[in-house]
Amino acid sequence: MVIRSRVVFVGDATVGKSALAKTFCQGPSGFSKSYVMTQGCEVLDKLWKLNNRQIDFQIIDTSGQTIFRDITAEMVKPT
């Protein structure tokens, strides 16, 4: 059985949403110090095994800029 979970990172620009998302999905080396700011949103996937169950995380890393608010709202609608 696979548990599916969608996690959305929202917040002001330059607070570390992308760093947290990439570190969770790819480990400490996943986030580059020369990272380019997220435009709109980025979707990352992480399959994690916990207590003999698989959890499939869909991480949505949103831009902190208000101009992308409509894109963010569309990405977080239930599927």
PyRosetta script that sets phi, psi and omega in degrees:
from pyrosetta import init, pose_from_sequence

init()
pose = pose_from_sequence("MVIRSRVVFVGDATVGKSALAKTFCQGPSGFSKSYVMTQGCEVLDKLWKLNNRQIDFQIIDTSGQTIFRDITAEMVKPT")
pose.set_psi(1, 130.6)
pose.set_omega(1, 177.8)
pose.set_phi(2, -109.4)
pose.set_psi(2, 127.8)
pose.set_omega(2, 176.0)
pose.set_phi(3, -92.9)
pose.set_psi(3, 126.1)
pose.set_omega(3, -179.7)
pose.set_phi(4, -104.1)
pose.set_psi(4, 134.9)
pose.set_omega(4, -177.4)
pose.set_phi(5, -138.4)
pose.set_psi(5, 136.8)
pose.set_omega(5, 175.9)
pose.set_phi(6, -111.4)
pose.set_psi(6, 126.5)
pose.set_omega(6, -179.4)
pose.set_phi(7, -121.3)
pose.set_psi(7, 128.7)
pose.set_omega(7, -179.0)
pose.set_phi(8, -114.4)
pose.set_psi(8, 126.3)
pose.set_omega(8, 176.7)
pose.set_phi(9, -97.1)
pose.set_psi(9, 117.5)
pose.set_omega(9, 178.3)
pose.set_phi(10, -126.8)
pose.set_psi(10, 153.4)
pose.set_omega(10, 178.5)
pose.set_phi(11, 157.5)
pose.set_psi(11, 178.4)
pose.set_omega(11, 179.9)
pose.set_phi(12, -63.0)
pose.set_psi(12, 159.9)
pose.set_omega(12, 176.9)
pose.set_phi(13, -64.4)
pose.set_psi(13, 147.6)
pose.set_omega(13, 174.2)
pose.set_phi(14, 62.5)
pose.set_psi(14, 31.0)
pose.set_omega(14, 176.8)
pose.set_phi(15, -99.9)
pose.set_psi(15, -8.8)
pose.set_omega(15, 176.2)
pose.set_phi(16, 110.3)
pose.set_psi(16, 16.0)
pose.set_omega(16, -180.0)
pose.set_phi(17, -60.2)
pose.set_psi(17, -47.0)
pose.set_omega(17, -179.0)
pose.set_phi(18, -66.5)
pose.set_psi(18, -40.1)
pose.set_omega(18, 178.8)
pose.set_phi(19, -61.2)
pose.set_psi(19, -43.2)
pose.set_omega(19, 179.5)
pose.set_phi(20, -65.7)
pose.set_psi(20, -46.0)
pose.set_omega(20, -179.0)
pose.set_phi(21, -62.9)
pose.set_psi(21, -48.0)
pose.set_omega(21, -178.1)
pose.set_phi(22, -68.5)
pose.set_psi(22, -36.4)
pose.set_omega(22, 178.1)
pose.set_phi(23, -66.5)
pose.set_psi(23, -39.7)
pose.set_omega(23, 177.4)
pose.set_phi(24, -64.2)
pose.set_psi(24, -44.0)
pose.set_omega(24, -174.6)
pose.set_phi(25, -80.1)
pose.set_psi(25, -34.7)
pose.set_omega(25, -171.8)
pose.set_phi(26, -121.0)
pose.set_psi(26, 0.5)
pose.set_omega(26, -178.4)
pose.set_phi(27, 87.9)
pose.set_psi(27, 177.5)
pose.set_omega(27, -175.8)
pose.set_phi(28, -58.7)
pose.set_psi(28, -27.7)
pose.set_omega(28, -178.8)
pose.set_phi(29, -85.6)
pose.set_psi(29, 0.1)
pose.set_omega(29, -176.5)
pose.set_phi(30, -74.4)
pose.set_psi(30, -22.4)
pose.set_omega(30, -177.6)
pose.set_phi(31, -107.1)
pose.set_psi(31, 121.5)
pose.set_omega(31, -179.3)
pose.set_phi(32, -85.6)
pose.set_psi(32, 142.5)
pose.set_omega(32, 177.8)
pose.set_phi(33, -70.4)
pose.set_psi(33, -17.5)
pose.set_omega(33, 177.6)
pose.set_phi(34, -101.5)
pose.set_psi(34, 36.3)
pose.set_omega(34, -176.6)
pose.set_phi(35, -66.4)
pose.set_psi(35, 140.1)
pose.set_omega(35, 175.6)
pose.set_phi(36, -92.0)
pose.set_psi(36, 134.8)
pose.set_omega(36, -176.1)
pose.set_phi(37, -53.7)
pose.set_psi(37, 138.5)
pose.set_omega(37, -179.9)
pose.set_phi(38, -63.8)
pose.set_psi(38, 132.7)
pose.set_omega(38, 175.9)
pose.set_phi(39, -111.2)
pose.set_psi(39, 117.6)
pose.set_omega(39, -177.5)
pose.set_phi(40, 79.3)
pose.set_psi(40, -110.1)
pose.set_omega(40, 174.7)
pose.set_phi(41, -151.7)
pose.set_psi(41, 157.3)
pose.set_omega(41, 179.5)
pose.set_phi(42, -125.2)
pose.set_psi(42, 137.5)
pose.set_omega(42, -179.6)
pose.set_phi(43, -108.9)
pose.set_psi(43, 126.7)
pose.set_omega(43, 179.1)
pose.set_phi(44, -121.0)
pose.set_psi(44, 151.6)
pose.set_omega(44, 177.8)
pose.set_phi(45, -121.3)
pose.set_psi(45, 144.8)
pose.set_omega(45, 177.5)
pose.set_phi(46, -143.7)
pose.set_psi(46, 123.0)
pose.set_omega(46, 174.3)
pose.set_phi(47, -101.3)
pose.set_psi(47, 122.8)
pose.set_omega(47, -172.8)
pose.set_phi(48, -128.0)
pose.set_psi(48, 137.7)
pose.set_omega(48, 178.3)
pose.set_phi(49, -104.8)
pose.set_psi(49, 126.9)
pose.set_omega(49, -178.3)
pose.set_phi(50, -141.7)
pose.set_psi(50, 121.8)
pose.set_omega(50, 179.6)
pose.set_phi(51, 52.1)
pose.set_psi(51, 48.6)
pose.set_omega(51, 178.6)
pose.set_phi(52, 62.0)
pose.set_psi(52, 20.9)
pose.set_omega(52, 174.5)
pose.set_phi(53, -123.8)
pose.set_psi(53, 146.2)
pose.set_omega(53, 177.2)
pose.set_phi(54, -98.4)
pose.set_psi(54, 133.3)
pose.set_omega(54, 176.3)
pose.set_phi(55, -116.4)
pose.set_psi(55, 124.0)
pose.set_omega(55, 178.9)
pose.set_phi(56, -101.8)
pose.set_psi(56, 106.8)
pose.set_omega(56, 179.7)
pose.set_phi(57, -92.6)
pose.set_psi(57, 131.6)
pose.set_omega(57, 168.6)
pose.set_phi(58, -109.0)
pose.set_psi(58, 110.2)
pose.set_omega(58, -176.9)
pose.set_phi(59, -97.4)
pose.set_psi(59, 123.4)
pose.set_omega(59, 176.8)
pose.set_phi(60, -109.3)
pose.set_psi(60, 112.7)
pose.set_omega(60, -178.9)
pose.set_phi(61, -98.6)
pose.set_psi(61, 111.2)
pose.set_omega(61, -175.1)
pose.set_phi(62, -95.4)
pose.set_psi(62, 156.9)
pose.set_omega(62, 173.8)
pose.set_phi(63, -75.7)
pose.set_psi(63, 146.6)
pose.set_omega(63, 177.3)
pose.set_phi(64, -84.9)
pose.set_psi(64, 1.3)
pose.set_omega(64, -177.2)
pose.set_phi(65, -86.4)
pose.set_psi(65, 134.9)
pose.set_omega(65, -176.3)
pose.set_phi(66, -65.5)
pose.set_psi(66, -22.8)
pose.set_omega(66, 179.9)
pose.set_phi(67, -62.5)
pose.set_psi(67, -23.8)
pose.set_omega(67, -178.1)
pose.set_phi(68, -98.1)
pose.set_psi(68, 12.8)
pose.set_omega(68, -176.6)
pose.set_phi(69, -59.7)
pose.set_psi(69, -39.7)
pose.set_omega(69, 179.7)
pose.set_phi(70, -65.6)
pose.set_psi(70, -39.7)
pose.set_omega(70, 178.1)
pose.set_phi(71, -63.3)
pose.set_psi(71, -43.8)
pose.set_omega(71, -179.8)
pose.set_phi(72, -62.0)
pose.set_psi(72, -44.0)
pose.set_omega(72, 179.9)
pose.set_phi(73, -61.4)
pose.set_psi(73, -38.0)
pose.set_omega(73, 179.8)
pose.set_phi(74, -68.4)
pose.set_psi(74, -37.1)
pose.set_omega(74, -177.9)
pose.set_phi(75, -69.0)
pose.set_psi(75, -28.0)
pose.set_omega(75, -174.1)
pose.set_phi(76, -94.4)
pose.set_psi(76, 3.1)
pose.set_omega(76, 176.3)
pose.set_phi(77, -65.0)
pose.set_psi(77, 141.6)
pose.set_omega(77, 178.2)
pose.set_phi(78, -61.1)
pose.set_psi(78, 145.7)
pose.set_omega(78, 179.0)
pose.set_phi(79, -99.1)
pose.dump_pdb("model.pdb")
